[in-house]
Amino acid sequence: MAEISLQEAIQQFLQKSRLKSGIQALRIEDVWEEVMGKTIAKYTDKIQLIGSTLHISSSVAPLKNELLYQKEKIIERINEALGEKTVKEVVVK
């Protein structure tokens, strides 16, 4: 029997279970400030992952506009921080 680490075993379990999307949604909230910076995180009201779409809410119009222009960069940065291609689309509200 091959030996694997606990981390590898958990990753294999998550790949095969339905829990993966919920865990990824929680991780995105954790990495948002790290990826986008404190200022943007401060003025972001809500960030939510539904399926492969990242929903970002902000009441600050200039920030919304900037986020709209940065959609591709946001997808790239979030996926890099998570280590896999979780986010495929960004919706700014």
Stockholm file with secondary structure:
# STOCKHOLM 1.0

chainA/1-93         MAEISLQEAIQQFLQKSRLKSGIQALRIEDVWEEVMGKTIAKYTDKIQLIGSTLHISSSVAPLKNELLYQKEKIIERINEALGEKTVKEVVVK
#=GR chainA/1-93 SS CCCCCHHHHHHHHHHHSTHHHHHHHHHHHHHHHHHHCHHHHHTCCEEEEETTEEEEECSCHHHHHHHHHTHHHHHHHHHHHHTSCCCCEEEEC
#=GC SS_cons        CCCCCHHHHHHHHHHHSTHHHHHHHHHHHHHHHHHHCHHHHHTCCEEEEETTEEEEECSCHHHHHHHHHTHHHHHHHHHHHHTSCCCCEEEEC
//
